[in-house]
Amino acid sequence: LSPGCLPILERIGALKSVWDAGGRPLYGMTIHTAARRTLEATYPRDSDVTGSPLHGLSVRRAVLDPMLLDRAVKDGAEFEPYFQVSDLVWEDGRVVGVQGRHRGRVTALRGRLTVGADGRNSVVARRVGSVTRHRWLDKVALVSYVTGAERAEDVGEIFLGHDRYCILNPIGPDLTNVGLVINRRDFTPTTDPTRFLLETAATLPGLRDRLADARPIGPVRCLGPLAYRGSQLAARGALLIGDAAGFLDPFTGEGLYTGLRSAELAVQCALPALCNGSAAHPDLRTYAAAWRREFLPKWRLCTLFQHAIRRPPLAEWLVAGLSRRPDLTTLLMAVVGDLIPAYTLTPLRLFPRLLTRARTFA
C-alpha cells in the first residue's frame, strides 16, 4: 500500500483495521543496479507541524482483501459468493446487468450501473470493448512469500538486472514477499515455478546471498500480462475500475492505489446521476476522462522506468543522477507514492533536471 492509499483507507474507515492486522510501515525503497550502485529513496516528510516521515504499509493480501470486503458489507453492500460472471445483459444498447452461474444455476443480476472490478481477466472489459496489451512490455511476475531471506526491515528493495528485476518487501517477522518480473518468453508453464523463482532471482547482482536460506511457505503465483488497458473505460451503464481498466508492470507497486482511487472516481462521477431519479442511466463519459487525467501521467513515468530496465546504462545514469539530487529523488518518491500528481514530474521535466545538476558537478 503506497502512502497515497492510506488517506483513502481512512476515508472508508478501514485504516485502523489494517494497522490492527499487523500493517508494517515502509518508508521508501532502495534500488540496487546491475553495477551494484545503490539509491536509497524515502518518501517525503509530512507537511504538518510534526514533519514526521510519510510511509506506506505492507500487509498480506490474504488479510487485506477480506478486511475490505467486510468493510463494504458493513456499509451496506450485498455479497454473492460463488457467482461467476460470463456475460453482460444489454437492453437498447445499454448494460443493465450481468449474467452467469451461481451455485450451478444460470442466473442474472440487473442494475442501473455495472462496475467491472473483475481484474486482469475482466469479462466486463472484454464485453464493452477490447483489451490491448502494451506493444513491447510482455512480462510475467512470479510472486511468493518466503522465510529466511535477508532483507531490509522498513523499506522495499528493488534489484535490477537486464530486462528483469526482483522486489523484496518485508511483510512480517521473517516473512518476505518476493516478486520476480521477467519477459514472458523466458518462462514456460512446464517450468517448476518455485525453483525458477529462487534460482533466477539469485542471478541478479546482490541477491544470491540474500536468498541463500530463503524457503517459500506457499505456492508461487504466476501473474500476467502485466501491461494492458481496456479500450472502453466506460460504456452506457458500465464502467471499469482497478485492474479491469488497465495495469502497467508494477515497478512502483501502484496497483492497489489504482484500484482504490479509481473506485473513488467512479463514485464521484456516477453517484450524482444515480441519486437523480430522473436519470435512468448515468452518463459515464466524465469517469473515463477523470481516469485518464489521474493515471495516464503515472503510466508515462512508469514506462520510462521500464525503458531503463531494458537498458542497464540508462538505469545506471538515472540512479547516479538521482543520487546527486536528493531533492529530485524526494519529488520522485512523492509521485511514486501517489502523494502528488504524476504530471508534476513528467519524463520531459525529469531529464533536464538531472542533466543540469550533472553539469554543475562536472
For each residue, the residues with C-beta under 8 A, 3 or more apart:
1: 5 6 9 18 23 56 57 58 59 64 256 257
2: 5 56 252 253 254 256 257 336 337 338
3: 6 43 54 55 56 337 338 339
4: 7 8 257 261 337 338 339
5: 1 2 8 9 56 57 256 257 260 338
6: 1 3 9 10 15 56 57
7: 4 10 11
8: 4 5 11 12 257 260 261 264
9: 1 5 6 12 14 15 18 260
10: 6 7 13 14 15
11: 7 8 264
12: 8 9 71 75
13: 10 16 71 75
14: 9 10 17 18 67 68 71
15: 6 9 10 18 19
16: 13 19 20
17: 14 20 21 67 71
18: 1 9 14 15 21 23 57 59 64 67
19: 15 16 23 57
20: 16 17
21: 17 18 59 63 64 67
22: 59 63 172
23: 1 18 19 57 58 59
24: 57 58 59 154 170 171 172
25: 55 56 57 58 154
26: 29 55 56 57 58 154 155 156 169 170
27: 42 43 53 54 55 154 155
28: 40 41 42 43 55 155 156 333
29: 26 41 155 156 157 158 333 336
30: 38 39 40 41 152 155 156 157 158
31: 38 39 41 157 158 160 319
32: 36 37 38 157 158 159 160 205 206
33: 36 37 38 39 160 205 312 315 316 319
34: 160 161 162 204 205 312 315 316
35: 205 312 316
36: 32 33 205 206
37: 32 33 316 319 320 323
38: 30 31 32 33 319
39: 30 31 33 319 322 323 329
40: 28 30 155
41: 28 29 30 31 322 329 330 332 333
42: 27 28 53 155 330 333
43: 3 27 28 53 54 55 56 330 333 334 337 339
44: 53 54 330 331 333 334 339
45: 51 52 53 54
46: 50 51 52 53 54
47:
48: 51 52
49:
50: 46
51: 45 46 48
52: 45 46 48
53: 27 42 43 44 45 46
54: 3 27 43 44 45 46 337 339
55: 3 25 26 27 28 43
56: 1 2 3 5 6 25 26 43 337
57: 1 5 6 18 19 23 24 25 26
58: 1 23 24 25 26 156 169 170 171 177
59: 1 18 21 22 23 24 63 64 171
60: 63 64 145 171 172
61: 64 65
62: 65 66
63: 21 22 59 60 66 67
64: 1 18 21 59 60 61 67 68
65: 61 62 68 69
66: 62 63 69 70
67: 14 17 18 21 63 64 70 71
68: 14 64 65 71 72
69: 65 66 72 73 79
70: 66 67 73 74
71: 12 13 14 17 67 68 74 75
72: 68 69 75 77 79
73: 69 70 76 77 78 79
74: 70 71
75: 12 13 71 72
76: 73
77: 72 73
78: 73
79: 69 72 73
80: 83 102 109
81:
82: 102 103
83: 80 100 101 102 107 109
84: 100 101 102
85: 98 99 100 118 123 124
86: 99 100 101 123
87: 98 99 100 123 127
88: 95 97 98 99 114 123 124 127 128 238
89: 95 96 97 98 99 108 110
90: 93 94 95 96
91: 94 96
92:
93: 90 236
94: 90 91 236 237 281
95: 88 89 90 114 128 235 236 237 238
96: 89 90 91 110 111 112 114 237
97: 88 89 108 109 110 111 114
98: 85 87 88 89 108 109 114 123 124
99: 85 86 87 88 89 106 107 108 109
100: 83 84 85 86 87 106 107 108
101: 83 84 86 104 105 106 107
102: 80 82 83 84 105 107
103: 82
104: 101
105: 101 102
106: 99 100 101
107: 83 99 100 101 102
108: 89 97 98 99 100
109: 80 83 97 98 99
110: 89 96 97
111: 96 97 114
112: 96 237 274 280 281 282
113: 237 238 239 270 274 281 282
114: 88 95 96 97 98 111 124 237 238 239
115: 124 238 239 240 241 266
116: 122 123 124 125 128 238 239 240 241 244 245
117: 240 241 242 244 259 263
118: 85 121 122 123 124 125 244
119: 122 242 243 244
120: 223 225 228 243 244 247
121: 118
122: 116 118 119 125 126 131 230 240 243 244
123: 85 86 87 88 98 116 118 126 127
124: 85 88 98 114 115 116 118 127 128 238 240 244
125: 116 118 122 128 129 131 230 232 240 244 245
126: 122 123 129 130 131
127: 87 88 123 124
128: 88 95 116 124 125 230 232 235 238 240
129: 125 126 230 231 232 235
130: 126 230 231 232
131: 122 125 126 228 229 230 231
132: 228 229 230 231
133: 137 138 225 227 228
134: 137 138 225 227 228 248
135:
136:
137: 133 134 226 227 248 249 303 306
138: 133 134 183 184 185 225 227
139: 181 182 183 184 224 225 226 227 249
140: 181 182 183 184 187 222 223 224 225 226
141: 179 180 181 222 223 224 226 250
142: 179 180 182 187 193 196 197 220 221 222 223
143: 177 178 179 180 220 221 223
144: 177 178 194 197 216 217 218 219 220 221
145: 60 171 175 176 177 178 216 217 218
146: 149 175 176 178 211 214 215 216 217
147: 174 175 176 214 215 217
148: 174 213 214 215
149: 146 168 176 178 210 211 213 214
150: 209 210 211 212 213
151: 157 168 169 170 176 210
152: 30 155 156 157 168 170
153: 170
154: 24 25 26 27 170
155: 26 27 28 29 30 40 42 152
156: 26 28 29 30 58 152 167 168 169 170 253
157: 29 30 31 32 151 152 167 168 169
158: 29 30 31 32 165 166 167 251
159: 32 165 166 167 168 201 204 205 206 207
160: 31 32 33 34 165 204 309 312 315
161: 34 164 165 166 203 204 205
162: 34 310 312
163: 182 183 309 310
164: 161 180 181 182 183 186 200 204 309
165: 158 159 160 161 180 181 204 251 309
166: 158 159 161 178 179 180 181 201 204 207
167: 156 157 158 159 177 178 179 181 253
168: 149 151 152 156 157 159 176 177 178 210
169: 26 58 151 156 157 176 177 179
170: 24 26 58 151 152 153 154 156 175 176 177
171: 24 58 59 60 145 175 176 177
172: 22 24 60 175
173:
174: 147 148
175: 145 146 147 170 171 172 217
176: 145 146 147 149 151 168 169 170 171 214
177: 58 143 144 145 167 168 169 170 171
178: 143 144 145 146 149 166 167 168 197 201 211 214
179: 141 142 143 166 167 169 250
180: 141 142 143 164 165 166 197 200 201
181: 139 140 141 164 165 166 167 226 249 250 251
182: 139 140 142 163 164 186 187 200
183: 138 139 140 163 164 186 187
184: 138 139 140 187 224 225
185: 138
186: 164 182 183
187: 140 142 182 183 184 191 196 222
188: 191
189:
190:
191: 187 188 195 196
192: 195 196
193: 142 196 197 219 220 222
194: 144 197 198 216 220
195: 191 192 198 199
196: 142 187 191 192 193 199 200
197: 142 144 178 180 193 194 200 201 216 220
198: 194 195 201 202 211 214 216
199: 195 196 202 203
200: 164 180 182 196 197 203 204
201: 159 166 178 180 197 198 204 207 211
202: 198 199 207 208 211 212
203: 161 199 200 207 208
204: 34 159 160 161 164 165 166 200 201 207
205: 32 33 34 35 36 159 161
206: 32 36 159 209 210
207: 159 166 201 202 203 204 210 211
208: 202 203 211 212
209: 150 206 212
210: 149 150 151 168 206 207 214
211: 146 149 150 178 198 201 202 207 208 214
212: 150 202 208 209
213: 148 149 150
214: 146 147 148 149 176 178 198 210 211
215: 146 147 148
216: 144 145 146 194 197 198 219 220
217: 144 145 146 147 175
218: 144 145
219: 144 193 216
220: 142 143 144 193 194 197 216
221: 142 143 144
222: 140 141 142 187 193
223: 120 140 141 142 143 226
224: 139 140 141 184
225: 120 133 134 138 139 140 184 228 247
226: 137 139 140 141 181 223 247 248 249 250
227: 133 134 137 138 139 247 248 249
228: 120 131 132 133 134 225 246 247
229: 131 132 245 246 247
230: 122 125 128 129 130 131 132 233 240 244 245 246
231: 129 130 131 132
232: 125 128 129 130 235 240
233: 230 239 240 245 287 288 291 292
234: 238 239 240 284 285 287 288
235: 95 128 129 232 238 239 284
236: 93 94 95 281 284
237: 94 95 96 112 113 114 281 284
238: 88 95 113 114 115 116 124 128 234 235 284
239: 113 114 115 116 233 234 235 266 269 270 284 287 288
240: 115 116 117 122 124 125 128 230 232 233 234 244 245 246
241: 115 116 117 244 245 259 262 263 265 266
242: 117 119 245 258 259 262 263
243: 119 120 122 246 247 255 258 259
244: 116 117 118 119 120 122 124 125 230 240 241
245: 116 125 229 230 233 240 241 242 258 262 291
246: 228 229 230 240 243 295 299
247: 120 225 226 227 228 229 243 250 255 258
248: 134 137 226 227 254 299 302 303
249: 137 139 181 226 227 302 306
250: 141 179 181 226 247 253 254 255
251: 158 165 181 302 305 306 309
252: 2 302 305 336
253: 2 156 167 250 256
254: 2 248 250 257 258 298 302 336 338
255: 243 247 250 258 259
256: 1 2 5 253 259 260
257: 1 2 4 5 8 254 260 261 338
258: 242 243 245 247 254 255 261 262 295
259: 117 241 242 243 255 256 262 263
260: 5 8 9 256 257 263 264
261: 4 8 257 258 264 265 294 338
262: 241 242 245 258 259 265 266 291 294 295
263: 117 241 242 259 260 266 267
264: 8 11 260 261 267 268
265: 241 261 262 268 269 287 290 291 294
266: 115 239 241 262 263 269 270 287
267: 263 264 270 271
268: 264 265 271 290
269: 239 265 266 272 282 284 286 287 290
270: 113 239 266 267 273 274 282 284 287
271: 267 268 274 275
272: 269 275 276 282
273: 270 276 279 281 282 283
274: 112 113 270 271 279 282
275: 271 272
276: 272 273 279
277:
278:
279: 273 274 276 282 283
280: 112
281: 94 112 113 236 237 273
282: 112 113 269 270 272 273 274 279
283: 273 279 286
284: 234 235 236 237 238 239 269 270 287 288
285: 234 288 289
286: 269 283 289 290
287: 233 234 239 265 266 269 270 284 290 291
288: 233 234 239 284 285 291 292
289: 285 286 292 293
290: 265 268 269 286 287 293 294
291: 233 245 262 265 287 288 294 295
292: 233 288 289 295 296
293: 289 290 296
294: 261 262 265 290 291
295: 246 258 262 291 292 298 299
296: 292 293 299 300
297: 300 301 341 342 343 346
298: 254 295 301 302 335 338 342
299: 246 248 295 296 302 303
300: 296 297 303 304 342 346 347
301: 297 298 304 305 335 342 345 346 347 350
302: 248 249 251 252 254 298 299 305 306
303: 137 248 299 300 306 307
304: 300 301 307 308 347 350
305: 251 252 301 302 308 309
306: 137 249 251 302 303 309 310
307: 303 304 310 311 314
308: 304 305 311 314 315 318
309: 160 163 164 165 251 305 306 315
310: 162 163 306 307
311: 307 308 314 315
312: 33 34 35 160 162 315 316
313: 316 317
314: 307 308 311 317 318
315: 33 34 160 308 309 311 312 318 319
316: 33 34 35 37 312 313 319 320
317: 313 314 320 321 354
318: 308 314 315 321 322 354
319: 31 33 37 38 39 315 316 322 323
320: 37 316 317 323 324
321: 317 318 324 325 328 354 355 357 358
322: 39 41 318 319 325 328 329 332 354
323: 37 39 319 320 329
324: 320 321 357 358 361
325: 321 322 328 329 353 354 357
326: 329 330
327: 330 331
328: 321 322 325 331 332 350 353 354 357
329: 39 41 322 323 325 326 332 333
330: 41 42 43 44 326 327 333 334
331: 44 327 328 334 335 340 344 345
332: 41 322 328 329 335 336 345 350
333: 28 29 41 42 43 44 329 330 336 337
334: 43 44 330 331 337 339 340
335: 298 301 331 332 338 339 340 341 342 344 345
336: 2 29 252 254 332 333
337: 2 3 4 43 54 56 333 334
338: 2 3 4 5 254 257 261 298 335
339: 3 4 43 44 54 334 335
340: 331 334 335 344
341: 297 335 344
342: 297 298 300 301 335 345 346
343: 297 346
344: 331 335 340 341 349
345: 301 331 332 335 342 349 350
346: 297 300 301 342 343 349 350
347: 300 301 304 350 351
348: 351 352
349: 344 345 346 352 353
350: 301 304 328 332 345 346 347 353 354
351: 347 348 354 355
352: 348 349 355 356
353: 325 328 349 350 356 357
354: 317 318 321 322 325 328 350 351 357 358
355: 321 351 352 358 359
356: 352 353 359 360
357: 321 324 325 328 353 354 360 361
358: 321 324 354 355 361 362
359: 355 356 362
360: 356 357
361: 324 357 358
362: 358 359
